[in-house]
């Protein structure tokens, strides 16, 4: 449950409180506007009348702080107090209507994200008259319209909500260009939340058991990953027309249209931006899926979140089926996931703030990710690496919180030479083929488990000693421009 604190209740804070109140978790508001706290409490929102810069008005613990008053000077005071009181909580600060350069510089120095109304308005005006955003979308539409047949929108293997939602949105954009598109994936969907998303929204997805015939699709698009044959089963030489992703690639990406932006929290954010700029009103299914995709990849707007993620959510919320979203968010755990979590706890190896664990044979890959998430809540643990065996492959899932490393780069450095590995700063995964080791009999499974542990845990612990620092969030480092047509 995410605990949010809103300091100040200007136009932004007031509007935001209503939106946040409809989400899961808690919202506490501190406002010095006379009578405003009473109004909020009458609406069922926890509110306190007092100085937003006075820590005595704050709750004991929060996961996210939003400073939303009208005055930039007051917002700066509140931001300083909040940073001192909650040093580890993400801090989002509204610049206000009257900021001078010195106040802006001071807010920039302490906030994780700054909402600047002047820049937002200016950006919208420039977009309307033609900027890189407009040019990029025009190019995307040209690529789509040049296709002479169906488009395959390919998600990564065993897709997560972000990939599913992004693919659905791109399918809707393709329809605007009069192009029929199929949302496709290899593997299976086993995570409870992912299955709930597909089932409750009644999504029409195509499972690819083999590579499509050459004449079946006129074009291929990759969402939430960027290279054919890497985390999907397309041949590496497949010609790709469109790539949209928010994970930083390690190798060059080639396609007629490429949008790679590591400064946003989810690929769904990029697709929501596309829909808004193209004037496409998402239907309930697409909007609900996109918002859920953003929530999952940003851990409910607390992990690697950017201004663009908040803006995308604000665009989507009016079109979302909130009741359906709540049902997707709270699926039941399967017995396989519970058993995997139990083995993960029992087999854990903790060294400093790093926990690794071999759960042995698995039937659901997504159980590893869920175990990694749960174990991150253990006291003193900042990095979790959970791995298991299925179908001749070692699958590895990692999570990080508060650690000053880039987990995706760490996975690539540790495991990329013996398999495929990647991710981003606080989420990563890897696949390592066992080869001939998988042919051992049941009586040798214990020895195999020891070998796998030596390889995975050994490489991870060694690499983490020299891990890459987490990069700063930079929304201006946006994308690699598409190749010329």
Secondary structure as UniProt FT lines:
FT   STRAND          3..7
FT   HELIX           11..21
FT   STRAND          26..31
FT   TURN            34..35
FT   HELIX           36..42
FT   TURN            43..44
FT   STRAND          46..49
FT   TURN            52..53
FT   HELIX           55..57
FT   STRAND          64..67
FT   HELIX           72..85
FT   TURN            87..88
FT   STRAND          90..94
FT   HELIX           101..110
FT   STRAND          113..115
FT   HELIX           117..129
FT   HELIX           132..145
FT   STRAND          151..154
FT   HELIX           161..176
FT   TURN            177..178
FT   STRAND          181..185
FT   HELIX           192..200
FT   TURN            201..202
FT   STRAND          206..207
FT   TURN            214..216
FT   STRAND          219..223
FT   TURN            228..229
FT   TURN            236..237
FT   STRAND          242..245
FT   STRAND          257..260
FT   TURN            262..263
FT   HELIX           267..278
FT   HELIX           284..297
FT   TURN            298..302
FT   HELIX           307..317
FT   TURN            318..319
FT   HELIX           322..329
FT   HELIX           335..346
FT   STRAND          349..351
FT   TURN            352..353
FT   STRAND          354..361
FT   HELIX           366..375
FT   TURN            376..377
FT   TURN            379..380
FT   STRAND          383..390
FT   TURN            391..392
FT   STRAND          393..400
FT   HELIX           407..415
FT   TURN            416..418
FT   STRAND          420..424
FT   TURN            425..426
FT   STRAND          427..433
FT   HELIX           435..439
FT   HELIX           442..444
FT   HELIX           445..464
FT   TURN            465..466
FT   TURN            475..476
//
